[in-house]
Amino acid sequence: MFGKYFYNESMRRMTIAFGQLFNKIQVRRKDSSGNVVQSIAVPLAYAPKEKFLTRLDQQPNLDEREMAITLPRMSFEISTIAYDPSRKLNRVQKFKSVKTSAEGKILDYNYMPVPYNISYNLNIYTATAESGLQIVEQILPFFQPDYTVTVNAIPELNIKRDVPIVLNNVTYDDSYNGDYTTRRAVIYTLGFTAKTYLFGPAQTQKVIKQTQSDLYTDTNTSTAKREERIIVVPNPTSADADDDFGFTTTINFYSDGKKYNPTTDSDE
């Protein structure tokens, strides 16, 4: 069961959508008259918080640019992935899409996805408290406490899902090295939960043009004789899976004692 390879990129697309929310944030610096003298686009990267803290420890002066990292910056990462039973749906329902192949039209489908909560941490690093407040204030008003994004979950089946991203908490850390007048770094950590869904492997089947059911006089079909046969075909018979069509039902009654052999496709 677990040996069949598939990769829908569901979590990857969700992570990209989360990062896109924060990739255009700016910090502006003003002079004593209130005029904007500098506008800084805050860089955003997927990286763990510890990586940036280690990098900051190696840079004694945050105003020097000889080294690769400068502030302000932001990073985000996945912290936990947890199943959410409160959003469980009927798993036998299907998402369907009709495609044309060399053998004719085929039906691609996928069953209902499984609800999972993906928790993200957004880390904000600034050299001053003012820069940190500017960034945080550009984020918090949009979460009340959630913000909904639309994710193209399975492009092949044209499945799009509205995913609420919930702001859980905001923590603040003012770290420094030396005396209390030396500012080291201001770090905000915002915790989010994306209520998303994960899809299983997609499957393909040919379009069914006819169904046949035989009814017997007893539940023991090895000895019982058939009494009735119900055949259902589309109307018109040339209809395909993506057409608008009805059905024609034919009911036949038998007393010949024969049975249908699916191997030979005949009554014997």
Backbone torsions as a table, in degrees:
resi	resn	phi	psi	omega
1	MET	NA	-44.4	-176.4
2	PHE	-88.8	2.8	-179.1
3	GLY	-87.2	-8.8	-179.4
4	LYS	-82.3	119.9	-177.1
5	TYR	-77.0	135.8	169.4
6	PHE	-156.8	152.2	179.8
7	TYR	-152.9	102.1	-178.8
8	ASN	-86.1	-7.6	-178.6
9	GLU	60.9	29.8	-177.4
10	SER	-63.5	-48.8	-179.1
11	MET	-70.9	-32.7	177.9
12	ARG	-64.4	-46.1	179.5
13	ARG	-64.9	-36.9	178.2
14	MET	-66.0	-40.3	-179.8
15	THR	-67.2	-39.7	177.3
16	ILE	-64.3	-43.1	179.4
17	ALA	-62.3	-38.2	178.1
18	PHE	-64.7	-45.2	-179.2
19	GLY	-65.3	-32.4	-179.2
20	GLN	-63.6	-22.7	179.9
21	LEU	-65.4	-26.3	-169.8
22	PHE	-120.3	15.5	-172.7
23	ASN	-91.1	5.3	179.0
24	LYS	-127.9	26.2	-179.6
25	ILE	-80.5	141.4	-177.9
26	GLN	-124.5	156.5	170.7
27	VAL	-122.1	130.0	-179.7
28	ARG	-116.2	138.1	178.9
29	ARG	-113.9	137.9	-174.6
30	LYS	-121.5	157.7	175.5
31	ASP	-87.6	-173.6	-176.9
32	SER	-65.3	-19.7	179.7
33	SER	-90.9	-2.1	-179.6
34	GLY	88.9	7.6	178.2
35	ASN	-83.6	140.2	179.4
36	VAL	-74.4	120.5	-179.9
37	VAL	-106.9	-16.1	179.9
38	GLN	-156.2	135.4	175.5
39	SER	-123.0	121.7	-174.3
40	ILE	-116.3	123.4	171.3
41	ALA	-78.0	123.7	-174.8
42	VAL	-79.2	117.2	179.4
43	PRO	-64.8	144.8	179.8
44	LEU	-128.1	135.1	179.9
45	ALA	-143.9	152.6	172.6
46	TYR	-86.3	110.7	-177.9
47	ALA	-163.7	149.3	176.4
48	PRO	-69.6	153.0	-178.6
49	LYS	-61.6	-37.7	-176.6
50	GLU	-62.5	-31.1	179.6
51	LYS	-64.0	-43.2	180.0
52	PHE	-71.4	-37.3	179.5
53	LEU	-64.6	-39.1	176.6
54	THR	-64.4	-40.1	179.7
55	ARG	-66.3	-37.6	178.1
56	LEU	-66.8	-36.2	179.1
57	ASP	-63.9	-24.3	-179.0
58	GLN	-88.3	-1.7	-178.2
59	GLN	-120.9	99.8	-174.3
60	PRO	-66.7	-29.2	-177.8
61	ASN	-124.4	114.6	-175.7
62	LEU	-73.6	-12.5	179.4
63	ASP	-87.5	-13.9	178.9
64	GLU	-80.4	141.3	-176.4
65	ARG	-111.0	14.3	178.6
66	GLU	-67.8	-25.4	-177.4
67	MET	-100.9	167.0	-168.1
68	ALA	-70.0	-30.1	-172.4
69	ILE	-98.3	136.1	172.7
70	THR	-134.2	155.7	179.5
71	LEU	-109.5	149.4	9.7
72	PRO	-83.1	156.8	176.6
73	ARG	-147.0	164.3	174.5
74	MET	-137.5	149.1	173.6
75	SER	-142.2	156.1	176.3
76	PHE	-141.5	158.8	-177.8
77	GLU	-157.3	157.4	173.1
78	ILE	-79.0	130.8	179.3
79	SER	-104.4	-44.3	179.4
80	THR	-146.0	156.0	173.6
81	ILE	-131.0	120.8	-173.9
82	ALA	-135.9	140.4	176.5
83	TYR	-69.8	140.7	-178.2
84	ASP	-118.5	93.9	-177.4
85	PRO	-66.6	-20.3	-177.6
86	SER	-69.1	-18.3	-179.4
87	ARG	-109.7	17.7	-178.0
88	LYS	-66.6	134.6	-180.0
89	LEU	-112.6	167.9	177.5
90	ASN	-65.5	114.8	-170.9
91	ARG	-78.2	-8.6	-178.7
92	VAL	-84.6	-11.5	176.0
93	GLN	-71.1	154.9	-173.5
94	LYS	-127.5	148.9	163.8
95	PHE	-98.7	130.7	-173.2
96	LYS	-126.1	151.2	175.4
97	SER	-150.9	129.6	-178.6
98	VAL	-93.9	131.4	178.9
99	LYS	-129.8	157.8	179.3
100	THR	-102.4	128.4	178.8
101	SER	-123.0	-176.6	179.1
102	ALA	-65.4	-25.4	179.9
103	GLU	-93.2	5.9	-176.5
104	GLY	112.4	-162.3	-178.9
105	LYS	-80.5	137.8	177.8
106	ILE	-126.0	163.8	-177.5
107	LEU	-115.5	115.9	171.9
108	ASP	-92.8	137.0	-179.0
109	TYR	-148.6	160.2	176.7
110	ASN	-144.6	143.0	-179.8
111	TYR	-78.4	169.5	-180.0
112	MET	-54.5	139.0	-177.7
113	PRO	-75.0	170.4	179.7
114	VAL	-102.1	129.6	-177.9
115	PRO	-75.4	128.8	175.9
116	TYR	-135.6	146.2	174.2
117	ASN	-102.3	120.1	177.3
118	ILE	-105.2	120.1	-179.0
119	SER	-95.6	133.3	178.9
120	TYR	-120.2	148.0	170.3
121	ASN	-114.5	124.4	174.3
122	LEU	-103.5	119.0	-177.7
123	ASN	-106.7	131.5	-178.7
124	ILE	-117.3	124.2	-178.8
125	TYR	-118.1	123.8	177.9
126	THR	-136.2	158.3	179.0
127	ALA	-87.8	-17.2	-179.3
128	THR	-132.8	155.9	178.2
129	ALA	-66.0	-35.5	-179.0
130	GLU	-62.1	-43.6	179.1
131	SER	-63.8	-40.5	178.3
132	GLY	-62.5	-42.1	179.1
133	LEU	-65.7	-36.5	177.2
134	GLN	-60.8	-44.5	-178.2
135	ILE	-67.9	-47.5	-177.3
136	VAL	-62.1	-39.1	-178.2
137	GLU	-70.0	-20.5	176.2
138	GLN	-81.7	-6.6	-177.5
139	ILE	-110.5	-50.0	-169.6
140	LEU	-58.3	-40.4	-176.1
141	PRO	-62.7	-19.2	-178.2
142	PHE	-83.7	-11.6	-178.5
143	PHE	-109.3	114.2	-174.2
144	GLN	-130.1	52.6	-5.5
145	PRO	-94.1	13.2	-177.6
146	ASP	-123.7	161.0	175.7
147	TYR	-136.6	130.1	-173.3
148	THR	-99.2	131.1	175.4
149	VAL	-119.8	152.7	177.2
150	THR	-101.9	124.1	-177.3
151	VAL	-113.0	130.2	175.8
152	ASN	-79.8	85.6	-168.9
153	ALA	-66.0	-51.5	179.9
154	ILE	-130.3	92.4	-177.0
155	PRO	-59.9	-33.1	-177.9
156	GLU	-63.0	-31.0	179.0
157	LEU	-105.4	6.0	-179.2
158	ASN	56.8	43.9	179.7
159	ILE	-97.9	117.1	176.8
160	LYS	-119.6	137.2	-177.8
161	ARG	-125.2	137.3	171.8
162	ASP	-86.6	117.8	-174.5
163	VAL	-113.3	115.5	173.9
164	PRO	-77.1	133.0	175.8
165	ILE	-109.3	116.9	-173.0
166	VAL	-100.2	131.0	173.5
167	LEU	-84.0	116.6	-176.0
168	ASN	-90.8	-44.1	-174.7
169	ASN	-162.5	163.3	175.8
170	VAL	-133.8	124.9	177.6
171	THR	-117.4	154.5	-173.4
172	TYR	-131.0	135.1	179.2
173	ASP	-138.7	121.6	178.3
174	ASP	-109.5	96.1	-177.6
175	SER	-97.5	152.5	-178.8
176	TYR	-153.6	166.3	179.4
177	ASN	-136.9	113.0	-177.9
178	GLY	115.8	-145.9	-178.0
179	ASP	-79.7	177.4	-173.7
180	TYR	-75.4	-9.4	178.0
181	THR	-91.9	-6.3	-178.8
182	THR	-98.5	110.7	179.8
183	ARG	-80.1	125.9	179.9
184	ARG	-97.2	-63.5	179.0
185	ALA	-164.0	141.9	174.5
186	VAL	-106.2	125.8	-174.9
187	ILE	-124.7	122.0	171.3
188	TYR	-106.6	137.3	175.0
189	THR	-122.8	118.5	-179.6
190	LEU	-107.5	124.9	-179.6
191	GLY	-98.6	127.9	-178.7
192	PHE	-125.2	156.1	172.4
193	THR	-129.9	122.6	176.5
194	ALA	-98.2	119.6	-179.0
195	LYS	-89.2	83.7	-172.8
196	THR	-108.9	-174.1	-179.6
197	TYR	-134.3	147.5	176.7
198	LEU	-115.9	130.1	-178.4
199	PHE	-97.0	148.6	175.0
200	GLY	-84.4	-167.7	-178.0
201	PRO	-69.1	140.4	175.2
202	ALA	-76.3	150.1	-178.8
203	GLN	-130.5	160.7	-177.0
204	THR	-130.1	139.7	175.1
205	GLN	-144.6	156.3	175.5
206	LYS	-74.9	159.6	-179.3
207	VAL	-74.5	128.5	179.4
208	ILE	-81.6	122.5	-178.5
209	LYS	-105.3	-9.7	-179.1
210	GLN	-157.6	139.3	172.7
211	THR	-123.4	144.2	-178.4
212	GLN	-136.2	130.7	178.9
213	SER	-129.0	128.3	176.2
214	ASP	-104.4	133.3	179.3
215	LEU	-107.8	137.9	-175.4
216	TYR	-115.0	166.9	-179.7
217	THR	-81.7	-10.6	-178.1
218	ASP	-148.5	160.3	179.9
219	THR	-73.0	-19.7	177.2
220	ASN	-85.8	93.4	-173.7
221	THR	-73.4	-12.1	178.7
222	SER	-72.6	-28.0	-179.8
223	THR	-114.4	-22.6	-177.7
224	ALA	-73.6	158.4	179.3
225	LYS	-105.5	145.8	178.5
226	ARG	-70.8	145.8	179.6
227	GLU	-119.7	-30.0	-171.3
228	GLU	-149.4	144.4	176.4
229	ARG	-129.9	129.5	179.9
230	ILE	-114.5	123.3	-179.8
231	ILE	-119.2	129.1	180.0
232	VAL	-121.4	126.2	177.6
233	VAL	-130.0	155.6	177.4
234	PRO	-69.5	153.7	177.9
235	ASN	-127.5	108.6	6.4
236	PRO	-76.5	162.1	-176.9
237	THR	-68.8	-17.4	178.8
238	SER	-83.8	-0.9	-176.8
239	ALA	-65.1	147.2	177.3
240	ASP	-113.0	179.1	-173.2
241	ALA	-64.5	-28.4	-178.6
242	ASP	-99.0	13.8	177.8
243	ASP	-96.9	162.9	174.9
244	ASP	-94.1	112.8	-174.2
245	PHE	-147.6	165.4	174.6
246	GLY	-109.8	-159.4	-178.3
247	PHE	-135.8	148.6	172.4
248	THR	-115.6	125.2	-178.1
249	THR	-110.3	126.2	178.6
250	THR	-116.2	130.3	-180.0
251	ILE	-118.2	122.0	178.0
252	ASN	-116.6	144.6	178.5
253	PHE	-113.1	140.7	-175.4
254	TYR	-131.5	152.4	172.8
255	SER	-140.9	21.6	-176.3
256	ASP	-91.0	-6.1	177.2
257	GLY	74.9	7.5	179.8
258	LYS	-83.1	165.5	177.4
259	LYS	-131.5	152.9	179.5
260	TYR	-82.5	131.1	178.0
261	ASN	-105.3	108.6	-177.1
262	PRO	-67.2	-20.3	-179.2
263	THR	-72.0	-44.8	-179.6
264	THR	-95.7	-7.0	-178.6
265	ASP	55.6	47.6	-179.9
266	SER	-151.5	162.6	176.2
267	ASP	-88.0	128.6	-177.3
268	GLU	-127.9	NA	NA
